[in-house]
Amino acid sequence: MRRHTCRGGSPCVGLYYSPTSTRAASSNQQRSASVTWPAAAISNTIWPATCHDPTLQRLGLCDLLDVRLYSADCDFQKPHPAIFREALRRLGGEAEEAAFVGDRLVNDVAGAQGVGMKGILRVVPYRVEQEAHIQPDARIHSLDELPETLGLL
C-alpha cells in the first residue's frame, strides 16, 4: 500500500462520514486497498458510538477509519472548531495537512476551513448547497474522485 500525499508531499488526513452515504462508501473498499491515508469520521448525531460502530463494522468500514468521532459522545458538534481539532489530535495530524469531505457547506466545509483544513464538498443530487460566503477548496460527486482531488490540493 502507498500513502497518499497532497501536492508538495504533505500527508493528507481524510475526514468523512455521513450516515446516508455508508452504502456508497462500502463500494469504495477496493480503492482503499491501493490508496491509504489516515482517516477519521466526524458525525453530528444524537446516537453514540455504540449505535453507529456496529453498522460501520457490518458494512466493512470500521477498519478504514482510524478515528470515529460522534457529537453525541463529546461536547461539540460540527461546525464547532473543537470537534475538528479533536479528530486531528486523535489522528496526530496538523490542520494544514488535512482535508475534510462532507456534504454540508456550513457544518463540513466552513467548519474544516475554520481550523485551517481544506474543505471538500461532496455534492449530493437531492440538495443544493449555496452559501455565497463559503467556497469549498474542491467539489466531488463520488468518493471515487477523492484520491485524485487530494492530489490536486
Phi and psi in degrees as a GROMACS rama.xvg file:
@    title "Ramachandran Plot"
@    xaxis  label "Phi"
@    yaxis  label "Psi"
@TYPE xy
-110.968  149.601  ARG-2
-87.5436  127.836  ARG-3
-74.0035  139.562  HIS-4
-128.543  152.956  THR-5
-76.423  167.204  CYS-6
-53.2338  132.299  ARG-7
96.451  -5.1886  GLY-8
92.2658  -1.22924  GLY-9
-73.3605  139.545  SER-10
-67.96  144.975  PRO-11
-103.122  142.906  CYS-12
-109.018  115.883  VAL-13
-90.3547  121.849  GLY-14
-121.974  118.352  LEU-15
-163.51  135.444  TYR-16
-166.884  128.893  TYR-17
-141.843  121.567  SER-18
-55.0512  -28.5812  PRO-19
-78.4512  -9.53562  THR-20
-114.589  9.57315  SER-21
-65.624  -32.0035  THR-22
-65.856  -43.4392  ARG-23
-64.3904  -40.2179  ALA-24
-65.4393  -34.7426  ALA-25
-65.6907  -24.6977  SER-26
-74.9063  -9.7405  SER-27
-95.0186  10.7062  ASN-28
-63.7509  -31.7662  GLN-29
-62.4094  -39.5825  GLN-30
-60.0424  -37.79  ARG-31
-67.7261  -19.392  SER-32
-70.5191  -26.125  ALA-33
-106.312  -23.4201  SER-34
-127.749  124.229  VAL-35
-130.334  153.299  THR-36
-155.385  156.357  TRP-37
-58.5527  134.818  PRO-38
-133.805  140.475  ALA-39
-132.001  152.963  ALA-40
-111.81  132.562  ALA-41
-122.987  125.432  ILE-42
-134.739  131.198  SER-43
-80.7216  116  ASN-44
-156.247  154.799  THR-45
-91.8007  -6.81821  ILE-46
-101.853  139.332  TRP-47
-77.7798  176.115  PRO-48
-54.8903  -34.6609  ALA-49
-62.4812  -19.8268  THR-50
-90.6159  -38.1239  CYS-51
-82.9157  -42.605  HIS-52
-59.8574  -38.7873  ASP-53
-60.77  -36.3479  PRO-54
-66.5111  -45.2297  THR-55
-62.4805  -38.1206  LEU-56
-63.682  -46.261  GLN-57
-61.7192  -35.1647  ARG-58
-82.7897  -2.95144  LEU-59
77.2956  22.7497  GLY-60
-101.502  -19.2275  LEU-61
-57.4358  -42.66  CYS-62
-70.2196  -14.8338  ASP-63
-85.7814  -11.8319  LEU-64
-112.798  115.777  LEU-65
-70.6116  -30.6889  ASP-66
-138.194  137.579  VAL-67
-125.654  120.047  ARG-68
-125.804  118.181  LEU-69
-114.181  134.825  TYR-70
-60.4795  -27.4145  SER-71
-64.2229  -22.4446  ALA-72
-100.297  -0.948427  ASP-73
-135.685  -179.867  CYS-74
-86.2928  -4.19401  ASP-75
-135.057  161.726  PHE-76
-135.636  161.818  GLN-77
-59.4739  138.258  LYS-78
-97.1541  15.7604  PRO-79
-58.0748  133.379  HIS-80
-57.7803  -30.6497  PRO-81
-61.6348  -35.142  ALA-82
-72.398  -34.6728  ILE-83
-70.1059  -42.6667  PHE-84
-63.9172  -36.8871  ARG-85
-65.7639  -40.4784  GLU-86
-62.1213  -44.8571  ALA-87
-62.4783  -41.6736  LEU-88
-60.6391  -45.3939  ARG-89
-66.0755  -30.316  ARG-90
-83.7441  -17.9084  LEU-91
76.0856  28.2816  GLY-92
-108.679  167.196  GLY-93
-108.454  145.495  GLU-94
-57.3879  -39.0448  ALA-95
-65.2  -19.2424  GLU-96
-96.7338  -0.462947  GLU-97
-110.586  152.263  ALA-98
-129.803  142.792  ALA-99
-120.576  130.878  PHE-100
-110.685  129.217  VAL-101
-156.105  169.664  GLY-102
-105.146  13.4824  ASP-103
-128.173  128.394  ARG-104
-63.829  -47.8556  LEU-105
-72.4703  -57.5103  VAL-106
-67.4784  -41.4896  ASN-107
-94.9183  -60.4257  ASP-108
-68.8523  -54.7483  VAL-109
-65.6109  -37.2084  ALA-110
-60.1525  -46.136  GLY-111
-66.6036  -45.8658  ALA-112
-63.307  -29.5024  GLN-113
-64.6051  -21.6453  GLY-114
-106.802  6.52887  VAL-115
98.2086  6.8658  GLY-116
-86.8594  161.853  MET-117
-76.7282  140.062  LYS-118
-112.702  117.208  GLY-119
-110.502  126.503  ILE-120
-92.0603  123.531  LEU-121
-89.7355  109.436  ARG-122
-72.3608  131.097  VAL-123
-112.846  139.877  VAL-124
-69.5604  -21.7357  PRO-125
-94.8791  1.59388  TYR-126
-147.457  132.181  ARG-127
-98.3362  123.905  VAL-128
-99.1915  115.522  GLU-129
-135.717  114.426  GLN-130
-142.664  103.669  GLU-131
-55.433  -30.7961  ALA-132
-86.0723  -2.67781  HIS-133
-116.529  117.103  ILE-134
-116.65  112.524  GLN-135
-64.5626  152.407  PRO-136
-71.3702  -24.0679  ASP-137
-161.387  161.978  ALA-138
-127.55  136.877  ARG-139
-130.073  156.582  ILE-140
-106.986  -16.6602  HIS-141
-148.143  149.317  SER-142
-64.6998  -18.8776  LEU-143
-61.9325  -23.9681  ASP-144
-81.9148  -11.4573  GLU-145
-62.7468  -48.5826  LEU-146
-57.4918  -43.4876  PRO-147
-66.0512  -41.4043  GLU-148
-62.0314  -43.9841  THR-149
-61.5217  -34.7271  LEU-150
-66.4971  -20.9122  GLY-151
-91.2625  -14.1876  LEU-152
